[in-house]
Amino acid sequence: MAELFLQELKPETIIRPKPDLGVDFLVTFRNTKGGINSFGVEVKSTQQDVQLSFGIDRKIYDRLAYSNTLILLLIANVKQNKLYFAWIDKSRRHSQTATVMIRLTPINDMTKTELRRKMTASEEFGQ
């Protein structure tokens, strides 16, 4: 489900790292000035109803947030066949709790177009 979604974004490459590098996929997009933008993608699956926030273990969050690659978090509700996304951002870390709550955006045609636009932008990427 997540890999098919990534393919719909039309990246230059989708790599599933072996051995595990700490993310599920590495994706690259040609930007509007001919350069390459690279992103890590972490996928979490659930059968629970997904609200507009999702809890992720602090250790996993810290590993992703303190990487030097921008990380896209994809949440797959496998029961309802729905996807949600969020950008992992170290500035969102507010407390020392064991779980970090992340605000999610449901993926639809509009958000998919906006996500692709951001991933192919030539200017500095802002979350």
N, C-alpha and C positions, 0 to 999 in steps of 0.2 A: 504494500500500500504506500509506504513512504517513498520507496525507490521509484515507483510509478509516478508519484507526485513530482519528485525531483526531475524526472525525465520530461514531464509536461512543462517545466520551467525552461527547457532547452539550454542546458549548460553545455560548455565545451567538453567537460569531462565529469564523470561520476566515478569515484574510486571507493571501493570498500577495503579499507586498510587491513592488511595481514602482515605481521601480527597486529593485535589490537593496539591502536595508538591513543585510545581514550575517547574517540568519536566513532560513530557508525559509518559515516561517509565523509569524504572530502570532495567538494565540488568546485569547479572553476567556471567562470563566465567571462566572455570577452566584453570589455567595457566599451563605452561609446567613443573612446579615443584610441582603441586598438590594443590596450593593455589587458592584463588578466587579473580578475578579482577572485580570490580564493576564500572559501568558507569551510568550516567544519560543521557537520550536522549530527546532532545527537537525537536518537529516536527513543521514545518511551511509549509503550503500549499499555492499554488498560481496557478492561471490560466494564468498568464503572462509568456512570454518567459523568461527563466532564463539564464542569462549570466554566466560568471564565478565569479560573485560577487553578494552578496545579502545584502540588507539593513535591519537591525534589530533595533528596538527601543532601545535607550540607556539604559532605565531603565530595560528592559528585559535582555539586554546584561550584564549589571552590575550584576544583580541577578545571572545569570548563571556563569559569569567569576569569581565571588568571592565566589563561592560554594567550599566546600572542596572535591567535587567529580568531576572527569573529565566529561565534558559534550560534547556529540556528537550532533551536529546540523544536522538534516536531512531536506532538502528542497525538497518537492514533487511538481513537475509540474503535476497537475492532468489532464490537457488537453492533454499533450504529454506522460503521463505515464512514466516520467523520475524522477530519484532521484539524488540528489547531497548531499555532506556532507562537514562538516568542524568541526574541534575541536575548541571549545570556549577557548580562551586563553587571560588572562588579559593583557599580554604584547603587544597584538595587539591594545590596546586602545590608539589611537594617539591624539585625540582631544576631545573637549567637545561638539561636535555637537549632535543634537538630534537623529541622526541615525548613527549607526556604520556599515560600509561596511565590509563584510566578504568574503574572497576569498574562492570559492567553488571548489570541485573536483567532476566531474561527476562519478557516480557509474556505473561500468561495471564489467565484470568478473575479470579483473586484479586488479582493485582497491578494489573490494569486498574481494578478497583473501588477499591482503595486509592489509586491515582493520581488518580482522579476525586474521591475524598473530600478529598485534599490540595488539589486545584486549586479546590475550591469552599468550602474552610474560610474562616471569617471571621476567625480569629485569625491572628496573624503567621505567615507561612509559614516553616517550618523544614525545611531539607534534611535 
